[in-house]
């Protein structure tokens, strides 16, 4: 029973590390200054 609990905690920790790495990667891309990586255009940008 304790082994199963430890494996569950290890799996959740692994998923948390992966999620944090993805968030860090997306934050790094977002701070690069290029707007080419944005999903949605800025509202203040005028479209013609």
C-alpha positions in Angstrom: 0.0 0.0 0.0 2.8 2.4 0.9 4.6 1.5 -2.4 1.5 2.4 -4.4 1.2 5.7 -2.5 4.9 6.6 -3.1 4.5 5.8 -6.8 1.4 8.0 -7.1 3.3 10.8 -5.4 6.3 10.3 -7.7 4.0 10.3 -10.8 2.3 13.5 -9.6 5.7 15.1 -8.9 6.9 14.1 -12.4 3.8 15.7 -14.0 4.3 18.9 -12.0 8.0 19.1 -13.1 6.9 18.7 -16.8 4.2 21.4 -16.4 6.7 23.8 -14.8 9.2 23.2 -17.6 6.5 23.9 -20.2 5.4 27.0 -18.4 9.0 28.2 -18.2 9.5 27.6 -21.9 6.4 29.5 -22.9 7.3 32.4 -20.6 10.8 32.5 -22.2 9.3 32.6 -25.7 6.8 35.3 -24.6 9.6 37.6 -23.2 11.6 37.5 -26.5 9.8 40.6 -27.7 8.7 39.1 -31.0 4.9 39.2 -31.5 5.2 36.3 -34.1 4.6 33.8 -31.3 1.4 35.3 -30.0 -1.8 33.3 -30.6 -4.1 36.3 -30.7 -3.3 39.8 -32.1 -3.2 42.7 -29.6 -6.4 44.6 -29.3 -4.7 48.0 -29.7 -3.3 47.0 -33.1 -5.3 48.4 -35.9 -6.2 45.9 -38.6 -6.9 47.0 -42.1 
